[in-house]
Amino acid sequence: MAITAADVKKLRESTGAGMMDAKKALTENDGDMDAAVDWLRTKGLAKAAKKADRTAAEGLVAVKVEGGKGVAVEVNSETDFVAKNEQFQSLVAGIADVALTVDNVAALAEAHMDGKPVKEQLTNAIAKIGENMTLRRMETLEGANVAAYVHNAAADGMGKIGVLVAFTGDDTALARQVAMHIAAVKPAALNEDQLDQSIVDKEKQVQMDIARESGKPEQVIEKMIEGRMKKFLAEVTLVNQAFVVNPDLTVGAAAKEAGIEITGFARVEVGEGIEVEKENFAAEVAKAAQG
């Protein structure tokens, strides 16, 4: 498989590795981006395991809570300028209100808002505002209680990141702090039981490869892996993470002290996972060389 300059650039941005190391990683793994990231980590050449899906598109996430149900809806626009437009914000707020009455984004598109289906209202807004918009996704969370938090708020209840936290107990203030923690730290799951096994297996294999590079005996490697996986699980599961508000406690311990239990969460970030076209890496380098 031919390795392009764009592939090399993408891998460099996601790992912090040097150009030649990134190119070698892709060559060794037949252009497989995920395998190349793991190869770089194994060799100790990746400076950071950055997430592959980067926020690229614009728009807003709106959150709404009613009783024990919360929704987070993402509506995308082409530019941040439109995301700041009051007409667009009003549209997103209205869509979020309707989202409380349905179960998924497909049903939301068909549901009526001010006498017309949401998808038709969106089409009309595109014609008026002059920019493409999409109703991308929604998350629904239910529990005894639901708290919400919006990061980088553009208007009431909407911004760049929306978080919902389901919990039992009465301390809504603490639950909202947990929502702020989730916005900042982005846990992969609530606890170990809810963590995707493929994530665990992949990390374990990477750690095994790193440990074997050290040349240590297999029985020593097993002990090393046990400790590293315990640390990994603490880093990616919400209840085991050090609480940003009080790093001396885990999120789970802080919740217990406050008399609540976190039973679920949802986090939606604008544009997460959307690829956007970027300037060709070779052209970018040539431009820089010309000053």
BELNORSUL-V687509 format. One record per residue. N is the residue number from 1. RES is the residue in three letters. SS is DSSP state (H for helix, E for strand, L for the rest). PHI is phi in whole degrees, -180 to 180 (none if undefined). Layout:
# BELNORSUL-V687509
N;RES;SS;PHI
N;RES;SS;PHI
This chain:
# BELNORSUL-V687509
1;MET;L;none
2;ALA;L;-73
3;ILE;L;-97
4;THR;L;-94
5;ALA;H;-62
6;ALA;H;-65
7;ASP;H;-63
8;VAL;H;-63
9;LYS;H;-63
10;LYS;H;-61
11;LEU;H;-68
12;ARG;H;-62
13;GLU;H;-66
14;SER;H;-84
15;THR;H;-124
16;GLY;L;81
17;ALA;L;-76
18;GLY;L;-72
19;MET;H;-60
20;MET;H;-68
21;ASP;H;-66
22;ALA;H;-65
23;LYS;H;-64
24;LYS;H;-65
25;ALA;H;-61
26;LEU;H;-69
27;THR;H;-65
28;GLU;H;-66
29;ASN;L;-118
30;ASP;L;53
31;GLY;L;82
32;ASP;L;-73
33;MET;H;-64
34;ASP;H;-64
35;ALA;H;-66
36;ALA;H;-67
37;VAL;H;-61
38;ASP;H;-64
39;TRP;H;-63
40;LEU;H;-64
41;ARG;H;-64
42;THR;H;-60
43;LYS;L;-83
44;GLY;L;75
45;LEU;L;-100
46;ALA;L;-88
47;LYS;L;-74
48;ALA;L;-158
49;ALA;L;-88
50;LYS;L;-81
51;LYS;L;-67
52;ALA;L;-74
53;ASP;L;-87
54;ARG;L;-106
55;THR;L;-65
56;ALA;L;-128
57;ALA;L;-83
58;GLU;E;-103
59;GLY;E;132
60;LEU;E;-143
61;VAL;E;-111
62;ALA;E;-113
63;VAL;E;-118
64;LYS;E;-139
65;VAL;E;-129
66;GLU;E;-141
67;GLY;L;64
68;GLY;L;-96
69;LYS;E;-128
70;GLY;E;-132
71;VAL;E;-132
72;ALA;E;-129
73;VAL;E;-120
74;GLU;E;-108
75;VAL;E;-123
76;ASN;E;-97
77;SER;E;-130
78;GLU;L;-76
79;THR;L;-132
80;ASP;H;-69
81;PHE;H;-60
82;VAL;H;-69
83;ALA;H;-62
84;LYS;L;-92
85;ASN;L;-75
86;GLU;H;-62
87;GLN;H;-66
88;PHE;H;-66
89;GLN;H;-63
90;SER;H;-64
91;LEU;H;-62
92;VAL;H;-63
93;ALA;H;-62
94;GLY;H;-65
95;ILE;H;-64
96;ALA;H;-64
97;ASP;H;-60
98;VAL;H;-66
99;ALA;H;-59
100;LEU;L;-64
101;THR;L;-100
102;VAL;L;-127
103;ASP;L;-109
104;ASN;L;-154
105;VAL;H;-70
106;ALA;H;-65
107;ALA;H;-67
108;LEU;H;-64
109;ALA;H;-62
110;GLU;H;-90
111;ALA;L;-66
112;HIS;E;-88
113;MET;E;-136
114;ASP;L;54
115;GLY;L;87
116;LYS;E;-134
117;PRO;E;-60
118;VAL;H;-55
119;LYS;H;-63
120;GLU;H;-74
121;GLN;H;-61
122;LEU;H;-66
123;THR;H;-61
124;ASN;H;-64
125;ALA;H;-66
126;ILE;H;-62
127;ALA;H;-65
128;LYS;H;-76
129;ILE;H;-83
130;GLY;L;83
131;GLU;L;-144
132;ASN;L;-67
133;MET;E;-139
134;THR;E;-138
135;LEU;E;-87
136;ARG;E;-88
137;ARG;E;-164
138;MET;E;-146
139;GLU;E;-121
140;THR;E;-118
141;LEU;E;-136
142;GLU;E;-126
143;GLY;L;-175
144;ALA;L;-58
145;ASN;E;-141
146;VAL;E;-135
147;ALA;E;-109
148;ALA;E;-133
149;TYR;E;-147
150;VAL;E;-121
151;HIS;E;-101
152;ASN;L;55
153;ALA;L;-62
154;ALA;L;-99
155;ALA;E;-161
156;ASP;L;-59
157;GLY;L;78
158;MET;E;-149
159;GLY;E;-172
160;LYS;L;-85
161;ILE;E;-134
162;GLY;E;-119
163;VAL;E;-129
164;LEU;E;-120
165;VAL;E;-131
166;ALA;E;-94
167;PHE;E;-156
168;THR;E;-106
169;GLY;L;109
170;ASP;L;-116
171;ASP;L;-84
172;THR;H;-65
173;ALA;H;-62
174;LEU;H;-67
175;ALA;H;-62
176;ARG;H;-69
177;GLN;H;-64
178;VAL;H;-65
179;ALA;H;-63
180;MET;H;-65
181;HIS;H;-59
182;ILE;H;-62
183;ALA;H;-60
184;ALA;H;-80
185;VAL;H;-97
186;LYS;L;57
187;PRO;L;-64
188;ALA;L;-82
189;ALA;E;-160
190;LEU;L;-66
191;ASN;L;-149
192;GLU;H;-63
193;ASP;H;-64
194;GLN;H;-95
195;LEU;L;-77
196;ASP;L;-58
197;GLN;H;-61
198;SER;H;-64
199;ILE;H;-66
200;VAL;H;-63
201;ASP;H;-62
202;LYS;H;-65
203;GLU;H;-64
204;LYS;H;-63
205;GLN;H;-66
206;VAL;H;-61
207;GLN;H;-66
208;MET;H;-64
209;ASP;H;-64
210;ILE;H;-63
211;ALA;H;-64
212;ARG;H;-69
213;GLU;H;-63
214;SER;L;-74
215;GLY;L;80
216;LYS;L;-74
217;PRO;L;-60
218;GLU;H;-59
219;GLN;H;-67
220;VAL;H;-72
221;ILE;H;-61
222;GLU;H;-59
223;LYS;H;-67
224;MET;H;-61
225;ILE;H;-65
226;GLU;H;-58
227;GLY;H;-69
228;ARG;H;-68
229;MET;H;-70
230;LYS;H;-62
231;LYS;H;-67
232;PHE;H;-61
233;LEU;H;-62
234;ALA;H;-68
235;GLU;H;-80
236;VAL;H;-108
237;THR;E;-103
238;LEU;H;-54
239;VAL;H;-66
240;ASN;H;-99
241;GLN;L;-76
242;ALA;E;-66
243;PHE;E;-70
244;VAL;L;-62
245;VAL;L;-74
246;ASN;E;-148
247;PRO;E;-60
248;ASP;E;-74
249;LEU;E;-119
250;THR;E;-78
251;VAL;H;-61
252;GLY;H;-61
253;ALA;H;-67
254;ALA;H;-64
255;ALA;H;-64
256;LYS;H;-62
257;GLU;H;-61
258;ALA;L;-86
259;GLY;L;79
260;ILE;L;-126
261;GLU;E;-131
262;ILE;E;-80
263;THR;E;-109
264;GLY;E;177
265;PHE;E;-156
266;ALA;E;-141
267;ARG;E;-132
268;VAL;E;-127
269;GLU;E;-117
270;VAL;L;-55
271;GLY;L;74
272;GLU;L;-60
273;GLY;L;88
274;ILE;L;-89
275;GLU;L;-86
276;VAL;L;-123
277;GLU;L;-69
278;LYS;L;-124
279;GLU;L;-64
280;ASN;L;-56
281;PHE;H;-60
282;ALA;H;-62
283;ALA;H;-66
284;GLU;H;-64
285;VAL;H;-66
286;ALA;H;-62
287;LYS;H;-64
288;ALA;H;-65
289;ALA;H;-66
290;GLN;L;-81
291;GLY;L;79
